[in-house]
Amino acid sequence: MQNATFAANRATGHIALAVSAHAGVTRRTRVHEDGSLRVRFPNATPEALEAVLVNTGGGMTGGDRFSIEMDVGEAASLTAGTAAAEKIYRSSGADAEMDVRLTLQANARLAWLPQETILFDRARLKRRIDIDLAEGASLIMAEAVVFGRAAMDEATVSGFFTDAWRVRRDGKLIYADTARLDGAIAAKMAERAVTNGGIAIATVLVAPGGDAALEQVRALAEHFSGDVGISAWNGLAVARLCAKDGATLRRDLIAVLAALGTAVPRLWLQ
């Protein structure tokens, strides 16, 4: 009975968004919202479209289930972000689950730029991101995770976090990446081969991306406060960031995105 009551009180949310381009202007063609998730459109520029995701529940905890689907039509341009950092609170045992599916049609452009995900102590998060790119589609995406808010003397001592990314172009797998931390998170992140004590990490993926992306980011090497590295292969560029706290990570991440020709959504700066 207790388990049934717990399950009935868990939050769910689903967004399905489709956009298309007409005469060079991107407009939404389908918007579906369900549960705790909403999407709003500030219309930052005339040609491109900006979507802002809002979690009306104010965060996630064990047993919550959210899913996001976005379809960017041929030659359309979309920037997608979040209204605030996503907070993952302590769980009594169940995982919070987030599933994201992004589909880009031919020559579509998507900037996936949510604000940080913050994991509190004993939080449990299972996230999966699946991306399908058609011929000529371009993607830049950044995901940042902060393990505890250092400014408030909070630490993520233990918990569970798994993050699986799969990117396909024309049905062929071109990028697969899985991160997993389970149990004593703080102790594991203190290891030199993990984050050497850093509590804030981020990944930036650029497709297509090559030597130009490497040069643009590496030119800023002396200006970064945390650790930043970037590699390119098979038409992709991937940057990894690690910092001592969320504020430092955010500054470095904004600089990396700017070097790659991408401005962060205005809500990042408020």
NUZAMAR-456355 format. One record per residue (C-alpha): x, y, z. Coordinates in steps of 0.5 Angstrom, whole numbers, padded with zeros to 4 digits, always signed. Layout:
BEGIN
XYZ;...
% end
This chain:
BEGIN
+0000+0000+0000;+0006+0005+0002;+0009+0003-0005;+0003+0005-0009;+0002+0011-0005;+0009+0013-0007;+0008+0012-0014;+0002+0015-0015;+0005+0022-0012;+0011+0022-0017;+0011+0027-0022;+0011+0026-0029;+0012+0031-0035;+0012+0030-0043;+0013+0035-0048;+0013+0034-0056;+0015+0040-0060;+0015+0040-0068;+0018+0046-0071;+0018+0048-0079;+0021+0053-0083;+0017+0057-0088;+0020+0063-0092;+0026+0062-0088;+0022+0063-0082;+0022+0058-0076;+0015+0057-0073;+0012+0051-0069;+0008+0046-0072;+0006+0042-0066;+0006+0043-0058;+0004+0038-0053;+0005+0039-0046;+0003+0034-0040;+0004+0034-0033;+0010+0038-0030;+0013+0040-0036;+0011+0047-0040;+0015+0050-0046;+0015+0057-0048;+0017+0062-0054;+0021+0068-0052;+0022+0069-0060;+0029+0072-0059;+0030+0073-0066;+0025+0074-0072;+0028+0068-0076;+0030+0063-0071;+0026+0060-0066;+0027+0060-0058;+0024+0054-0054;+0024+0055-0046;+0023+0049-0042;+0020+0050-0035;+0019+0045-0030;+0013+0047-0026;+0015+0042-0020;+0021+0046-0019;+0025+0040-0019;+0026+0032-0019;+0026+0027-0014;+0026+0019-0014;+0021+0016-0018;+0019+0022-0023;+0019+0021-0030;+0020+0026-0035;+0021+0026-0043;+0022+0031-0048;+0021+0030-0056;+0023+0035-0061;+0023+0035-0068;+0026+0040-0072;+0024+0041-0079;+0028+0041-0086;+0032+0048-0086;+0029+0050-0079;+0033+0053-0073;+0031+0052-0066;+0035+0054-0060;+0032+0050-0054;+0034+0051-0046;+0031+0051-0039;+0028+0057-0035;+0033+0055-0029;+0037+0050-0027;+0034+0043-0026;+0035+0041-0019;+0035+0033-0017;+0033+0032-0010;+0034+0026-0005;+0031+0020-0007;+0029+0014-0002;+0031+0009-0007;+0028+0010-0014;+0031+0014-0020;+0029+0020-0023;+0029+0019-0030;+0029+0024-0036;+0029+0022-0043;+0031+0026-0049;+0030+0025-0056;+0032+0030-0061;+0031+0029-0069;+0034+0034-0074;+0031+0034-0081;+0035+0036-0087;+0039+0042-0086;+0036+0043-0080;+0040+0047-0074;+0039+0046-0066;+0042+0049-0061;+0041+0045-0054;+0043+0049-0048;+0039+0047-0042;+0042+0050-0035;+0046+0046-0031;+0043+0040-0027;+0044+0040-0020;+0045+0034-0016;+0043+0034-0008;+0046+0029-0003;+0043+0022-0004;+0040+0024-0011;+0039+0019-0016;+0038+0021-0024;+0038+0016-0030;+0038+0020-0036;+0038+0018-0044;+0039+0023-0050;+0038+0020-0057;+0039+0025-0063;+0038+0023-0070;+0041+0028-0075;+0039+0028-0083;+0044+0030-0088;+0046+0037-0087;+0043+0038-0080;+0048+0041-0075;+0048+0041-0068;+0051+0044-0062;+0049+0042-0055;+0052+0043-0048;+0050+0039-0042;+0053+0041-0035;+0052+0037-0028;+0054+0040-0021;+0054+0035-0015;+0052+0040-0010;+0052+0047-0009;+0059+0049-0006;+0056+0057-0005;+0052+0054+0000;+0056+0049+0003;+0052+0043+0000;+0056+0037-0002;+0054+0031-0006;+0057+0025-0002;+0053+0019-0005;+0048+0018-0010;+0047+0015-0017;+0048+0019-0024;+0048+0015-0030;+0048+0019-0037;+0048+0016-0044;+0048+0020-0050;+0047+0016-0057;+0048+0021-0064;+0046+0018-0070;+0047+0021-0077;+0042+0018-0083;+0041+0012-0078;+0048+0011-0077;+0051+0011-0070;+0057+0016-0070;+0057+0018-0062;+0056+0014-0056;+0058+0016-0049;+0056+0014-0042;+0058+0017-0035;+0056+0013-0029;+0057+0015-0022;+0054+0010-0016;+0055+0010-0009;+0060+0014-0006;+0060+0020-0011;+0065+0025-0007;+0070+0020-0006;+0070+0018-0013;+0070+0025-0016;+0076+0026-0011;+0080+0021-0015;+0085+0024-0020;+0083+0020-0026;+0076+0022-0025;+0075+0030-0023;+0081+0031-0018;+0076+0034-0013;+0072+0038-0018;+0064+0038-0017;+0062+0041-0024;+0063+0038-0030;+0060+0039-0037;+0060+0036-0044;+0059+0040-0051;+0058+0037-0057;+0059+0040-0064;+0056+0036-0070;+0059+0037-0075;+0066+0040-0072;+0073+0039-0074;+0080+0043-0073;+0077+0050-0073;+0073+0048-0067;+0079+0046-0064;+0083+0052-0066;+0077+0057-0063;+0077+0053-0056;+0084+0052-0055;+0086+0059-0057;+0082+0061-0050;+0086+0056-0046;+0090+0061-0042;+0083+0064-0040;+0080+0058-0037;+0079+0058-0029;+0078+0050-0030;+0080+0045-0034;+0078+0045-0041;+0080+0040-0047;+0077+0039-0054;+0078+0033-0059;+0075+0032-0066;+0074+0026-0070;+0070+0023-0076;+0066+0030-0077;+0065+0031-0069;+0068+0036-0064;+0067+0034-0057;+0069+0039-0051;+0070+0037-0044;+0070+0042-0038;+0071+0041-0030;+0071+0046-0025;+0071+0047-0017;+0064+0049-0017;+0058+0051-0021;+0060+0059-0022;+0067+0057-0025;+0064+0052-0030;+0059+0057-0032;+0064+0062-0034;+0068+0057-0038;+0062+0054-0041;+0060+0061-0044;+0067+0062-0046;+0067+0055-0050;+0060+0056-0053;+0062+0064-0055;+0068+0061-0058;+0064+0056-0062;+0060+0062-0065;+0054+0060-0060;+0051+0065-0055;+0047+0062-0049;+0040+0064-0048;+0039+0070-0044;+0036+0067-0038;+0043+0064-0037;+0045+0071-0036;+0039+0073-0031;
% end
